[in-house]
Amino acid sequence: MADMTENKAAVGKYSSSVNDAALAGLAKTYALVLSKKDTQYVACSDAKERDTVRTNFLQKKLGLTNAEAELDAAVLAVCEKMKAEKFKSRLVVYYLLAEKFGKLGVFVK
């Protein structure tokens, strides 16, 4: 797992300002997931993986009740934004989605 400086730089590629407290909280919340090779990345080309991000992160963790089509579009938009990255960091994807929906505060303790 990357250190916070690397995480901030990774998020900074796609976000004009990085909320350090939210990033640290997100990294702490998902430390176990981020520590495993097979779960630290989001496979954007896999529809089942995108559904998991929608259901487990956007709906369950962030509590979003938006239409599934809107949430799916947001996941696809983040994937498109990160298309230059062969391996899309789950931390960065989750951060960008939380930022998009104004939910970074969920991770600030």
N, C-alpha and C positions, 0 to 999 in steps of 0.2 A: 504494500500500500504506500502511496506517495505521501510525502510530508506536506504540511499545510502550505509551504511556499510553492511547491509544485502544483498543489490543488488550486491555489489562488491564481497561478499563472495559467492553468488549464481553463478555468472558468473565465478568466480575464480575456481570453481569445474571443469569447462570444458575448460578454457582458461589459457594458461601459463602466459599471462600478460594481465592486464585489463587496457584499456584506460579510465581513470577516466572522462575526458572531454566528450568523446563519450558516455559513460554510462550515465552521467548526462544529456546530450542532448537528448538521446533516452528516458530516463525517463520523461523528460519535454515534449517532443513531444507527448508521449503516456500516459500522466498523467491521462487523463479522462478514457481511456480504461483500464488502470491498476488499477483504483480506483473501478471498478465494479467487483463483484464476478464472474459474468457469462462471462466476457471478459478478465480477467487478466491471464487466462491460455489458452494454445493451446491444443485442443483435437486431439492429433496425430493419434488416431485410426479412426478419421472421415475424409474421403476423401474430403468432401466439405470444411472442416476447412483447410485442407492442401492446397486446391485450393485457398482459400481466402488469405492465407499467401503468396502464390506464386504471385497471381494477385495484391493484394493491397499493400503488402510490397516489395517484390522483384522487380516486374515490375513497379508499379506506384511510390512508394516512392524512391527506390534505382535506378530506371531507367534502370534496366537490360534488355537486349534484347536477352539473351541466349535462346536456345531452351527450350520449356516448359518441356521437358523430363529431361534436365539437372537441371533446377530449382527444379522440383519435387524431383529429386534424392537428391539434397542438403537438402531440407526440411526433407525428410525421413532419411538422414544421421544424421541430428541434433536430430531428434526424437529418433533415435536408440542410439545416444550418451547419451541421457538423459533418457533412458528407466528405470533406477532405480527410477526416480522421478514419483510418482503417478500423481502429478499435475505439468505440465511443464509450468513454468513461461513464459508468452509472452515476457517479457523484455529479459530474457535469450535467448530464441529462436531467437528473432530478433537480439540481439547482436551477437550471434554466426553466424548467416547468414550474417550479415553485415561484420563481421570479415572475413569470408570465401571468400567473394567476394571483399575484399579490399575497402569497402565502409563506414568504421567507420567515415571517415572525413565528411560525409554528416551531422552528428549529432554534430560536433564540431563547436561551434559558436565563 
